[in-house]
Structures are given as structure tokens and as C-alpha cells.
């Protein structure tokens, strides 16, 4: 009988955890968490941009460029837009967000910028496979223009 009581208590505990986990999953992440994830993703993009820049302006290492370009393309295609959910226009992640409220307004060009970023990132990943430093530098410049356009319109200067 004691064994059945222990099993019943264990089953009740597991059921309680499942219900509370389900409730947490339905609530979604807090704005502060989304801002942290967003800041982290863009730091990874920035680091990989730096890796490519060092290669196109210095000694070229095809494998290093391919890795960096693939990382940027993966992030560009990962659904970063979900990290710009309502409620994340202000607040703090790792630091205060630098996004301008204009990004969240209907009719903003953010969707166009995101599509252009994804397109140019995918193209950079393809060009990197060729191992041609000049072509990679040219495509890297195109990617940089998409970053700059979005930053100019939607990022507060730090």
C-alpha cells in the first residue's frame, strides 16, 4: 500500500509540473528575454561580419569566410523578426535596447529591410563558396548596405 501512495504522489507531482510548464509555455518569453536574445543574435552577426571583413581586407581564408557567411545566413533566415515583438520597443536585455519605436509602427520598411538582409546574406554564403576574395568583398558590401539602411532608420545611436 505504501508503494501505491508513493506512486500516486509522484504521478500527482509530475502532473502538476506538466500543467505549470504548459502555462509557462503559453505565456511566452518576457520582453526582457526577447531583447536579450535579439541583442545576442546581432552580436553574433557583428562578430561574423568582423571575421569576413578581416578576410576581404587582409589575408583571405576561404574556409573562415564560408563559416562566417553561413552563420550570418542562418541567423538571417531564423525568424529574427519574432524577437521584435510588441513590448520590446523599450526595456533592457543585456543593456538598454537601442531600437527606435518607429520600427514597430505599421507601414515601416522593416519587412523590406529584413528581406533584403536575408537575400544578401544567402548570396554571400553562395559567393563565399567560390573562394574569390574580390567577389566576396563585393557581396559583403551589399550585405553591409542592408545593415546600414536598417540601422539608419531603426537604431538609436549609442
N, C-alpha and C positions, 0 to 999 in steps of 0.2 A: 504494500500500500504506500509506503514511504517513497518508493521509486516512482510510482504514478504521480504523486504530489510534486516531486521534483520535475518530472517531465511536463506536467501541467504548468508549473511556474515558468519553466524555460520556454514553453510554447507561448505563454502569455507575454513574456518579456520580448521574444522575437516579434510577435505580432505588434506590440506596442512600438518597437523600434521601426518596423516597416511602415506603420501609419505615420509616425513622426517624420521619417525620412521622406515619405511621399508628400507630406505637407510642405516640407522644406523645398523639395524639388519643384513643386508647383509655384512657389513664391518667386523663384528665380533669384539670380545674384543681386546683391545690393549695388546701387550706383557706384559706391567706392570701389567695389571689386571689379566692376566693368572698367572703371577708369584705370585701375592698376593693370589689368590685362591689356588694355589699349596702349598704355604707356610702355609696357613691356614689349608688346609686338612691334611697336615703332622703334624701340631701341634696338631690337634685333635687326630690323630693316636698316637702320642707320649704321650699325656695325658692319653689316654685309655690304652696304654701299661703300663704306670706307675700304673694305678689302678689295673691291673691284677698282675703286679709284686708284689705290696704290699700284695695282697691276697695270692699268691702262696708262698710267703716267710714269711707270718705272719698269722694272724687270717683270716681264709677263710670264705668269704661271697659269697655263690653261686650266689645270685641274682645280686650282684655287678659285678661279673665276667661275667655273662651272658650279662648284659647290655654293658659292655666294649667290650666283644668279638663280639657282634652283630654290634656294631658301627664300629669296625675295619673291619669286613667282608663287611659291607655295603659300606664303603669307598673303600675297595679293589676291589669291583665289580662295582664301579660307573663310570668307564671310566677315571681314573686319567691320563691316557696317553695323553688325549686331552689337558691337561694342560702343556704338554711339546712340544708345537707347535714350528715350526721354528720361530726364532726371540726371543725366551725366554732363549737361552743359556747364554745370558748376560743381565744385567739390574737389576732393583730394583723393588721389590714388597714392602713388609713391611720393608725389608732390602735387601742388595745385594744378588742376587741368589748365591747359593753355588754349583750348578750343573756344572759338568765338560763338556766341549764341546764334549768329546768322546761319551757321551750318544746319541748325535744326528747323529753320523756317521753311515752309512749303515753297517750292519753286527755286530753291537754292541749286546751284550747279554741282553739288556734291556727288550725285549719282553719275554725272558725266565724268567728273574727275576720277572717281573710283573705277569706272570702266576703262578710261584711258590708262590709268596706272596699271591695271590688270593686263591690258593689251600689251603695253610696252614692256612690262615685266616678263610676260610669256615670250615675247620676241627676243628679249635679252637672253633668256635661258636657251633659246634656239641658236642665236648668234654665237653665244659662248662655246657651244659645241664645235664650232668651226675652228676655233683657236686663232682667229685673226684679230690681232690687237687693235688695228685701226677700225675694223668694223664693230668690234665690241665697244670701243671708245665712242663711236658714233651713236650706237644704240643706247649706251649708258647715258649719253647726253639727252636723248629723247626721254628716257625714264626720268631723269632729273628734272626735266621741264614739267612733267606731270606732278612731281612732288612740289615744285616751286609754286605752280599755279594754285594748288590746294592750300599750301601754307600761306601764300599771299592773301587769299580770300578768307580763310577759316582758322588761322592760328594766330593767337596773340603773341607778340614779340616778348620774349622772356627778359 
